[in-house]
């Protein structure tokens, strides 16, 4: 059996836990969906995940909603999305993204046309 979806929602992994999972994802090619929602992920964890996105081109759906990701983390993810053109769905709603973070993700979508479902709502203005 091949695992294609990993749901770690609500496990309070924090940045350290996310980094451990990201190390494994860098070499994994079977997982298509990863859910890191409700895990107290900050910009540091988002940057680790962005590094993973640069290397892992098998992920299609990423869920990072309800965390503590701000503009710095959003910028890292946006830069990774410019390089990774396999991701279809990105959920960053209910984080700490400001105008700059949302703008960076939106700008990345002009380069990455595969990401068709991107959720940025319920972030501060």
C-alpha positions as CSV (number, residue, x, y, z in Angstrom):
1,X,0.0,0.0,0.0
2,X,1.3,3.5,-0.9
3,X,0.4,6.4,1.3
4,X,-0.7,9.4,-0.7
5,X,-2.2,11.6,2.0
6,X,-0.9,12.7,5.4
7,X,-3.2,14.5,7.8
8,X,-1.4,16.0,10.8
9,X,-4.0,18.6,11.6
10,X,-4.3,19.7,15.2
11,X,-1.2,17.9,16.6
12,X,0.5,21.0,17.9
13,X,3.7,20.0,16.0
14,X,5.1,23.5,16.0
15,X,8.1,24.5,13.9
16,X,10.3,21.7,15.1
17,X,7.8,19.0,14.3
18,X,7.1,20.4,10.9
19,X,10.8,20.5,10.1
20,X,11.1,16.8,10.9
21,X,8.2,15.9,8.6
22,X,9.6,18.2,5.9
23,X,13.0,16.4,6.0
24,X,11.1,13.2,5.1
25,X,9.0,14.9,2.5
26,X,12.1,16.1,0.6
27,X,12.7,12.6,-0.5
28,X,9.2,11.2,-0.6
29,X,7.5,10.9,-4.0
30,X,4.2,9.2,-3.1
31,X,2.5,11.7,-0.8
32,X,0.2,14.0,-2.8
33,X,-1.6,15.8,0.1
34,X,-0.1,17.1,3.3
35,X,-2.2,18.8,6.1
36,X,-0.3,20.9,8.6
37,X,-3.3,22.9,9.8
38,X,-3.7,23.8,13.5
39,X,-0.1,23.1,14.4
40,X,1.2,26.5,15.6
41,X,3.5,26.8,12.6
42,X,5.3,30.1,12.4
43,X,7.4,31.8,9.7
44,X,10.2,29.5,10.6
45,X,8.2,26.3,9.9
46,X,6.8,27.9,6.7
47,X,10.4,28.5,5.5
48,X,11.2,24.9,6.2
49,X,8.2,23.8,4.2
50,X,9.1,26.1,1.4
51,X,12.5,24.4,1.2
52,X,10.6,21.1,0.9
53,X,8.4,22.5,-1.9
54,X,11.5,23.4,-3.9
55,X,12.6,19.8,-3.9
56,X,9.4,17.8,-3.8
57,X,7.4,18.0,-7.0
58,X,4.9,15.3,-6.1
59,X,2.8,17.3,-3.6
60,X,-0.4,18.5,-5.1
61,X,-2.4,19.9,-2.1
62,X,-0.9,21.7,0.9
63,X,-2.9,22.8,3.9
64,X,-1.4,25.2,6.3
65,X,-4.5,27.0,7.6
66,X,-5.1,28.1,11.2
67,X,-1.4,28.6,12.0
68,X,0.8,31.6,12.9
69,X,2.4,32.2,9.5
70,X,3.2,35.8,8.7
71,X,4.5,37.7,5.8
72,X,8.0,36.2,6.0
73,X,6.7,32.7,5.8
74,X,4.3,33.6,3.0
75,X,7.2,35.1,1.0
76,X,9.1,31.9,1.4
77,X,6.2,29.8,0.2
78,X,5.5,32.2,-2.7
79,X,9.1,31.9,-3.9
80,X,8.9,28.1,-3.7
81,X,5.6,28.1,-5.7
82,X,7.4,30.0,-8.5
83,X,9.6,26.9,-8.8
84,X,7.2,24.1,-8.0
85,X,4.6,24.0,-10.8
86,X,2.9,20.8,-9.6
87,X,1.0,22.2,-6.6
88,X,-2.7,22.7,-7.3
89,X,-4.1,23.7,-4.0
90,X,-2.6,26.0,-1.3
91,X,-4.6,26.8,1.9
92,X,-3.2,29.6,4.0
93,X,-6.4,31.0,5.4
94,X,-6.5,32.1,9.1
95,X,-2.8,32.8,9.5
96,X,-1.1,36.1,10.2
97,X,-0.5,37.1,6.6
98,X,-0.6,40.9,6.0
99,X,-1.0,42.7,2.8
100,X,2.7,42.1,1.8
101,X,2.4,38.3,2.3
102,X,-0.9,38.0,0.4
103,X,0.6,40.1,-2.4
104,X,3.7,37.9,-2.7
105,X,1.5,34.7,-2.9
106,X,-0.7,36.4,-5.5
107,X,2.4,37.5,-7.5
108,X,3.7,33.9,-7.5
109,X,0.4,32.7,-9.1
110,X,1.2,34.8,-12.1
111,X,4.2,32.5,-12.7
112,X,2.7,29.3,-11.4
113,X,-0.5,28.8,-13.3
114,X,-1.1,25.3,-11.9
115,X,-2.1,26.4,-8.4
116,X,-5.7,27.0,-9.2
117,X,-7.2,26.8,-5.6
118,X,-5.5,29.2,-3.3
119,X,-7.1,30.3,0.0
120,X,-5.9,33.4,1.7
121,X,-9.1,34.6,3.5
122,X,-9.4,35.5,7.2
123,X,-5.9,36.9,7.5
124,X,-5.3,40.4,9.0
125,X,-5.4,43.4,6.7
